């Protein structure tokens, strides 16, 4: 395994981690400046943060600081209740691919969606098989486009607790089944984002990482699972504060040839988002050196 103890070279900050500073929204340009000042060489921004600042502004800042993007968050949310909704999702995902290209991201991360309407509190139906079929078709259509601009797509399986509202692909096995169907030649155009928060519990995780192999392991997200967890969405832990054996999972990834960034992605409404963002970034650097 690579030695992270002396240099944060392979640390990336998912900008959700410092979305707020002392409970107040932190603009993306300020996040970028704070990362650059600390020698952090990579980020993974969210589309809403990019939109708020302006794509052209963020593109120029990224280039000026020589930053890389370990990924771009996010595309997906494919299922819909009608043809109009499906078309809207298709068009939005193409825009996401274009934005990822402008920012020279390593991949576009896909959170695929669940039952249409569930995220707003009222699911249009209960047919999760239909949603999964729409996800498969949506990824296939998007892949046809993303291949033309050479932007890899990374399916991110989410913990089963999100199956209804955020992602009906919940295991590495499910994600790789889609990859096998749509990219049999293993071209690197379609792969997975491995987020330890979502997959650490899976008894098949090591075997599925081996199945993925180097060209399908497109991103690696780290945080920790707290016990107790008080909010299943917004109470992720800083690495080392919970029960996930992160180095073991990274070891499995690197055995397959993964040599990319460890991307810190923490949603923490009651803890880290209430702290000053500089403290959060400094803690990420320290924990990356010692427990990732």
N, C-alpha and C positions, 0 to 999 in steps of 0.2 A: 504493500500500500504506500501511496505517496505520504510524505512527511509534511504535515500542515503546521508543525509546532513553531516554525520560525518566520513564516511568510504567509500573508493572506492572499497570495496570488490566485488561489482557486476558490476564493470566497466571492459569492455574488449576493447582492441584496435584492430580494423581491420587494418592490417599493411599498407593498401593503404593510410591511413590517414597521415602517415609520410613516404610515399614512397620516397619523396624528402625532402631535407633540404636545404633551401636557393637556391632552383632550381636545386640542384644536387642530383642524385640518392643516396639513403641511403641504405647500405647493411642491410639485415635482421638481421644478428648477432648484429649489432649496435643498431637496433631497439629493439631487445629483451633485450639487456643490459640496455638501457635507460628506458624501461618499468619496469624491475626488480628493478632498482635503486629507482624508485618512488613508489614502493609498488603496482604496477599494477599487478594483479594476473592472468590475462587471455589475450590472443591475438587470432586473427584469421588471419593467414598468407595466402598469395596468392601463388599459385603453381609456378609461374615464379620466385618469390623471393626465394622460397625454392630451386628450381632447381639451381639458380645462386650460392647459398651458399653450396648446397649439402644436400640431405635429411638426411644423417647420422649426419652431423654437427648440423643441426637444431634440430634433435631429441635429441641429447645429451645436447644441450643448454637448450631446454625446460625442460628436466628432471632435469638438474643441478639447475635450478632456481625454480623448483617446479611450473611451469606455467601450466595452463589449456588452452585448445583450445575451445573457444565458438563455433567454426565452422572452416571449411577449405574451402577456395575459390580457385577454384570452379570447379565443373563438369558441364556437360550439353552440349550445342551446338550440339544437336542431329541431326537436319535435314541435309540432303545432297542431291546432285543432282543425285547420282548414288549409286550402291551397294558398291563400293569401299569406297566411302566417309562415308557411314553408318557404315561400318566395322571399319574404322579408328576411328570414334567417339566412337564406342562401346569399342574398345581396350583402347583408351585414358581414357575413363571414368572408366574402371576397374583399370587402374593404379592410377587414382585419389582416388578411394576407398582404394586401398592398402596404398597410402601415408597417407590418413586420419587415417587409422588404426595405422600405425607406429607412428604417432604423437598423437594418442589417442584423436582425435577430438570428440566433442559432436555430430557432424553431418557433412556431406558433402553437401555444398550448391550447388544447381543446378540452373544455369542460362541457360534456356533450348534451346535458339537459335531461329532464325526467318527464313526468306527466305534464302536458301543457296546462298552464294555469296554476299548477301547484305552488310555485314559488310565490305567487301573489295570494295564496290562501284558498284557491278554489280550483281544484283539478277539473279539467274538462271531461275526463273519463278515468277508468281504472285499468286500462289495458296497457300494462307495461311492456308486453311483447310488441305492441304496435309502436310504442315509443322507441324501443330498441331497433325496430325495422327502419323507422324514420332516421334514427341516428346513423345506421349503416348506410342508408341511401344518401344522407346529407354529407357524410364523410367522403363517400365515393365521388359525388359531384364536385366537392371542394378540392379533392385530390387531383382531379382532372385539371383544375385551374392552377393549383399551387405548384404542380409539376412544371407548368409553362414558365413560372417565374422563379423556380428552384427554391421554394420556401418549404422546408420539412414541416410536417404536422405531427404533433406529439399528443396522443390521447392520454389524458390523465384519469385513471380510475379513482373514483372517490369512495370513501368509506360507505358501507351499505346504509348507514343512517341518512344518507343524502339521496337514496335511490328515487324517492318520490319527486323531489323538487329540483335537484341540481344535476344529478348524473345517474343514469340507469346502467352505466358501465361501472362496476364496483370492485373488480379484481383485475390483477394483471392478466390472468388467464382469459377473461372476457375481452380485454383490450387487444391482446395478441391474436385472439381468434379473428378479430376484425382486420388486423394487420395481415394475417395470413391469407385472408380472403381477398383483400383489395390490393395487396402488394406482394404477390407470391414470389417475385424475383428478388425480394429483399433489397430494393434499390436505395434505401435510406430516405425515401420520400415520406414514409409513414412509420411512426414508432410510438414510444411511450414516454411519459414523464412520470418518474417514480417519486412520489411524495410519501415520505416515511409515515406521516400522520395518518394517511389513508390506508396503507398496506402493511404496516409493521406486524399486524396480528395474523396475517394469512399464512397458514401452514405450508402453502405451496409457493411462498414468495421466492425462496432461493432457486427452486426448480424453474420458475417462470422467468427469473432474471437470466438464468442460463439459457432458457429457450429464446429469450429476446436476442441475446448476443450483442456484440458491440454496435452494429449498425442500426439497431432498434432502441437502444438506450440513449434517448435524446436529451433528457434532463433529469436532475436529481435535486429534490426539494427536501430541506431539513427543518425540523422544529422538534417539539417533544409533546408527548401525551401525559397530561397531568392526572394525578389521582388525589382527590376527586377532580373531575372536570365539571365546572359549574355551568358552562355554556358550550354546547357541542360545535358551535360555529366560531365563536369569538373568545375562546379561552385556551388557545394553544400555548404551550410552554416554550421557554427558551431552551435550547439544547443543553442537556445535562440536568434539567430540573424535573424530568419525568421518567418514564419507564421504557422508552425505546432504546434499543441497543444500536445506536446509529453507526458506530464504527464497523459492526458486523455486517450491516446492510451495505455500507460503502465498500467493504471488502469484497462482497459478492459482486457488486457492480464493477469494481476495478479488475477483478479476476477475469471478467469478460472483455476487458479492454476499455472500459469507460474512463476517460481522462478529462472530463469536463468539470464544470463548476459545481460546488455545493451551494445551492441557492437557499438562503434563509427566508422562509415565508411564515410569518407569525401574525395571526389575527388575535388581538388581546385587548379587548375593550376595557377591562377593569384593571389591567396591570401595565403592560408595556406601552400601550397607547396613552397612558396617563403620565408617562415619564418624559423627560426631555430627550429629544431625538438623538442628540449626541451621546448620551449615556447608553441608549439602546444600541447604536452602531458600535460603540466601543465594546459593549458586552458581546455583540455578535463576533467581533474580531477575536476577543479573548476565548470565547467558547469554541470557535472554529479551530483555534490552535490546540485546544485541550480535550475536547469531547466529541468532535466530529471525525 
